[in-house]
């Protein structure tokens, strides 16, 4: 499969695939939205760096080292692209190597031993050299001009280059002393986006953010506030929120939470890469395990509200789904780690304190409308780039289930609006107005759907800049 470089069209296609059944499930009118660049997680809430908001002087870069990808790594924990550069191209070495224009083939002798099959494109190659990069075919590039706007060609370090999202192409595009630096992502192991460091940044790296991630904020709905780096306690998938904080269980050495007979392809991975995969799947497993608690709470809340049987039944199925997801993720974490990984005890203290309809709607919008939509979109993208059939299959399973969970959330909000229009309307309107901290790709689905539930012509907010038309069809 081809690794997306400039990804707006694919982002919009994934959002459209998720949005259609969500609109149908909630009996929503059709909305039309323009493509946006993708970010893959939904930040539950923005948190300040430990020292609070500040204006950063041009950051130091101690002991700079240029890596194989042409990026300068600093001991402070970040890496940046000093200037544009042309990449060299070398077709994969394997049983068959395609010539110019004919693509490239690789088998066991290809990159890292990954069997990519045939990679289509003049500069296509099979990539597997960076622990944060997906293994598989890259469409390839040699210069920045081959990539779309807001992207550049990042050299692979071995066989060519691939397009990455970026709002700069080198330090010359940034203010004096600031770098065109990589932006971190909490959930994925892909190479991140690139953007200029700025004096308004609230963090430099995640080391300043305790348990949060130093991510790029988005200027949508931000009343003119500039894009900047800030600490976000982003999560992967549906969160279990208690008093506005995300809760997960610690890990424990146990095997009863794993699915049997899951054997991902690992022979091409180094020890460091296996450790990175184990950490990635452990984090996902903890989130999926916590999602069980989120749905267990939702089940009790539905019963307390006297909700219809179809909502209760769908919530019960979601509990089964999340248990399956947790076991699949713990199985992969155990396989990559070479030892049993499972969940410990989960703290549920005060988790049932939200009892009013308005409080429950607020939780469901956060956990379901935004969280599950992000989870479905992220799993779809991960399935697109996964070349291991076991891993790709798990991502597709999760994506399909999380999409149904998002539909359930919107169905509940629709029912709640019918039950108590005024009180619930205020909660939904507030969620739409505060959607600046959610990912653009998730907003492409969630904000128009919530707006449609309220009635776009009566909602006193500005039209989202990523939405070409939020009018009903």
N, C-alpha and C positions, 0 to 999 in steps of 0.2 A: 504494500500500500504506500501511497505517496504521503510524505510528511508535509503538512501545510506550511507554506511560507507566509505570504500575505494572505490572511485567512478570512476576510470579511464575507465572501460569498458562502464559504462553508459554515461560518458562524450563523449567518442568517438562515441557511438551510436547516441547520440543527434546531435553531430556535423555532422556525416554522413547523418543523416536524413535531416538536413538543407542544407548540401553541394550539394546533388544530384540535387535537382531542381534549385539551384543557378547556377550550372555548365550548366545545360540544358538550362536555360533561357538566359545565356550569350554565349551559343554555345561554351563552354569550353571543352578542352580535360579532360579525367579522371585523377585524381590524387589519390595517395594512401598515407595515413598518419597513423602514429602510435598513440596509445592512449596517452593522457596527463591528468594530474590532472587538475581539473576545478577550475578556478576563474570565477566569474559570471558577472563582469562588465567591461566596456571598459573605462579606464581613458582617457579623452580628451587630457589633457596635464599634465605633472608633475609640481607641484609647490613646492617651498621650504617652510619649516617651517618659522615662523616669524623671528626667529633669524638666518636663513640661515643654510646651511649645517654645521654639527658639529660632533664631536666625543663624544658620550655619555659615561660618567662614569657609572659604575653599578648603576642602578636606585634605588631610595629609595622606600620603601614600608611602609607607615605610617599606623599604626593601622591594621595590617593584620588580616583578618577574614576568616576562612575556611568555605565555603558554603556547601550545601547539595551534590553538585557534586564533592566534594573533591578538589575544586580549591580555591586558596588563593586570596581574593579580597583586593586590596589596595586603600587607599583614593586618590591616584594619578590617579585612573581611569582605571586601568588594572587588570586583573586576570591571574594567572599562575598556572601551575601544578608543584608542588615541586618534586614529585617522583611518580613512578608507584604504583598503588594499585589495588587490586582485588575488584570487585564489588559483592555485594550480589544480589541474584535473588529471586524475589517473584512474582509469577504469578498474573495476574490481578484478582481482585475480581469482579465478575459479575455473570450473570446468569449461565455461564459455564466457567470453567477454565481448560485449557488443561494441561496435565501432561508432563513429560519430553519427548521430541521428538515429542509431538503431537501438539505443538503450544498452544496458549492461546486465549480465546475468552473473549470479554468484551462487555457489553451493557451499559445501563444507569448507572450501578454501577461501571463502569471502570474508568480509569484515568480521573479525571476532568469531568466525565459525557460524555466523547467522546465515540461514538459507532464505534469501529474499526472493528467490525466483527471478523473474525478469523485471528490471527497472526501466521504465520507459522514459525517454528524453535524451537530448543530445549530451547533457552533462549529468545524467542520472547515475546514482551509485548507491551501494548498500552501506548504511552508516551504523556504527556501533562502537564509537570510541570515547564518548563522554558519558559519565555516569548519570547525568541529568538529561540525556538525549534519548528519544525513543529509538529502539532498534528497528531497522527496516529501510525501505527505499526512500531516498530523497530525490525530488525532481531535479535538484541541483541548480547551481548558478556559479559564475566566476566573478562577476562584478555587481556592484549595487544597482546599476542600470537595468539589470535583468529582473529585479524585484519591483514590486509595486510601490506606490507612495506609502509613506510611513513604515518603511521596512528597509533592511539592508542585507547584503550577502555576507554571512558569517562563515569563515573558512572552517571546514571540518577538521583540518589538521592532518588529514591523510589522503583524501581522494577528491576534494572539491569544496563546494560551499552550499549552504542552504539559506533560504530567506527567513528572517526573524522580524517580528514587529518591533518598530523603533520610531521614536520621534526625533532622533538625531542620528547622524552617521559618523560622527567623530567629535573630538573635543572642540573643534573650531565652530561647531554649531552651538556651543554652550557659552555662558558668561565666563570671563577670564578666571582661570584657576579651577573651574568646575569641570567635571568629566561626563562623558557620554557613558553612563554606567548601567550595569545590569540591574533589573528590578526583581526582587525575590518573589517566589510564590510558595505558599505554605503546603499545598497539597500535591503538586505534580513535580516530577523529576525532569521536566523538560527544560531546555535552555530558556531563560526568562526573556521578557521584553527589555528594551533599552530606552533610557530617557536621561536627559541632562539632570545632574544634581543642581539644586537651587538653594539660594539663601533661605527660602521659606520652608525647606524640608524640616520635618519634625524628628527625623531619625536618619542615620546614615546606613546602618545595617540592623538586622534583627537582634544583635547583641544588646541594643539599647532598649529593647521592647519586652523584657521579661519573657513571658510565654506567648507573646504575640509575634507578628511578622511585619517587618518594615516593607510596606507595599505602596504602590502608587495610588493615590486617591484619584477620584474622577471628578471633573468640574461640572458634570451635569447636575442641575438643581442646586448648585452651590453658590448662587447669587454672586457670581463673578469671582469667587475665590479661585486662585490659580491652582493648577494641578501640582501636587507635591507628594513627597514621600511622608508617610505617617504610619504609626503603629496600629494595626488592625488585628483583633483576635478572630481571624477568619477560621472557618471550619470546613471540613470536607464532608458534604452530605447533610442529612437532617440533624440539627443539633438537639441536644437535650438541655433546655434552658431552665435554670432555676435562679430567680432574682436577677435576671439579665446576664447571668454568667453561664458559660458552657461547662457541663460536667461530663467526664468520662471516667471509667474505671481504670485503675492501674493494671498492668499486666501481671500474669502469674504463670508459672511453669506447669501447664496442664494440657492434656491432649483431648479431653472430652468435648471441646468446642471446635474441633476441626472436622472437615469433610474428608472422608477417606478417598484414596486413589486419585488425588490431585498431584500431578507431577509436571510442574512447569519446566521449560527448557532452560538449563543452567550451565551447560558445558562451555558456553562461550563467555561466561561471566568471570571476571576476576573476583578475588575475595572481597575487595572493596566494593565492587558493584553488587555482589550478593548481599553485603551488609546494608547497602543503600536501599536495595529492594525490600529487604526484611523490615527496615525501619519504615519505609513507605507503606507497606501492607499492614504493618502493626498499627500505624496511625489510623488507616482506613478502618481496620477491624474494630478499634476502640470506638470510633464514631458510629459504626453500624450497630455495635453492641448497645451504645447509649440510645440509639434510635428506638430500640425495643422499649426502653423506659418511656420515651416520649410518646409512643403510641399506646402503651399501657395506661399512661396518665390520660391521654385523649379519650380512650375507651371509657374510663370512669367519668370524665367530664361529659361525654355524650349522653351517658345514662342519667347523669344528674340533671341534664338539661331536658330530658325527655325527647331526645333526637329521634328521627325516623329510623326504622329498622335497617334500611339500605345503607345509611351512614355507619351504623354500628357494625354491620356485617363487613363493610369495606375496611373499617379500622381493624377488625379482627384478622382479616387476611393480610393487612399490612404488617401486623405483629409477626405473622408466620414468615412473611417476606424478609423482614429485617433480621430475624433469627437465622434464616438461610444465608443472608449476606454476611453476617458476622462470622458464621462458620466457614464460609468460603474464603474470606479475607484472612482469618486466623490460620487456615490451612496453608495459604500461600506464604504468609509470614513465617510459619514454622518450616516450610520447605526451604525457603531462602536462608533462614537462620541456621538450619541444621539442628534444631531443637524444638521442643514443644512450646508454643506460645498461646496463651489463652487469657481470659479476663479475670481480674480479681473482683472484689466487692465494689458495688457502685453506691455512692452516697445519694440517697433520695430524700434527705431531710428538707422539709419545707417545699417539696415538689408539688404538693397538692394545695398550696395556699391560694392559687388563682381559681376562684369559684364563680365569679360573676361572668355573665355572657360577654361583656366588653373585654375583660381580662383574658378570657379564653380565646376570643377572636384575635386579640393581639398576639397571643402565643402561636396560634395556628398560622397566621400570616407570616410570622417570623420563621417558624420551623417548617411549615408546609409550603406556602405559596412561594416564598423566596428560597428556603433551604432545599426543598425537594426538587424545585425547578433547576437550581444550580447543580444538584447532584445528578439529575438526569442528563443535563447538557454536558457536564464534565465526563460522565461515563461514556456518552456517545463519542466524544472526541477521543478519549483514551482508547476506545475500541477501534477507531479509525486508524490509529498509529501502531497498535499492538500487532506484532507479527507472530507471537506465540499463540497458537490456537486455544490453549487452555486459558491464558490471560484474556484474550479477546472475547472468549465465550463468557467469562465471568463479568466483564464489563458490560456486555450486551444484556445479560440477565439483569444486572443491577439497573441499567438504563431503563429497561422496559418496566420494571417494578416501580422505580422512583417516579416515572412518569404517571403511573396510576395513583401514586401517593399524592402527587401534586394536584391531580384532578380531584381527589377526595378533599383536599384543603379548599379548593375553590368552590366545590359543591357545598361544603359546610358554611363558608362565608355567605354564599347566596341564600342558604336556609336561614342563617342568622339575621341577614338583612330583612328577610320577610317576617321574621319574628319580632325584631325590635329595630325598625329602620333608623330612627334618629340616633340612638346610642351607638349602634354598630357603624353607622355611616361616618361618625366622627373618627372612630378607630381606623377605618379603611382609608379615609381621606388623609389622616395623619401619616399612615404607612406609605402612601403614594408620595406625599410631600417630602418625606424623609428618606426617599429611595436613593439618595446620592451615594450612600455607602454600599449599595448592592452592585453586583457586577453588571456591566452593560448587556451582556448576553442574556442574563436572567431577567433584567429589566425589560428587554425586548419582548418577553412573554408576559411577565408578571404585571408591570405597570399598566399596559393597555387593557389587560383583562380585569384588573381591579377597577380601573377607571370606567370600563364599560359596565361593570356591575353597579357602580354609583350613578352613572349617567354623565357622560363626558361634558355635555353642554351645561350641567349644573355644578360642576366641580371647579372651584375657584383656584386652580393652579395653572401654571404655564404648561403649554404642550411640551412633552419631552422632545429634546432636539434630535433624538435618534428615531423618532416616530414620524414618518412622512405624513400620515393621516390617521388620527384616532377616531375619525367619524365612523358611524355605523354604515354598513353596506345597504 
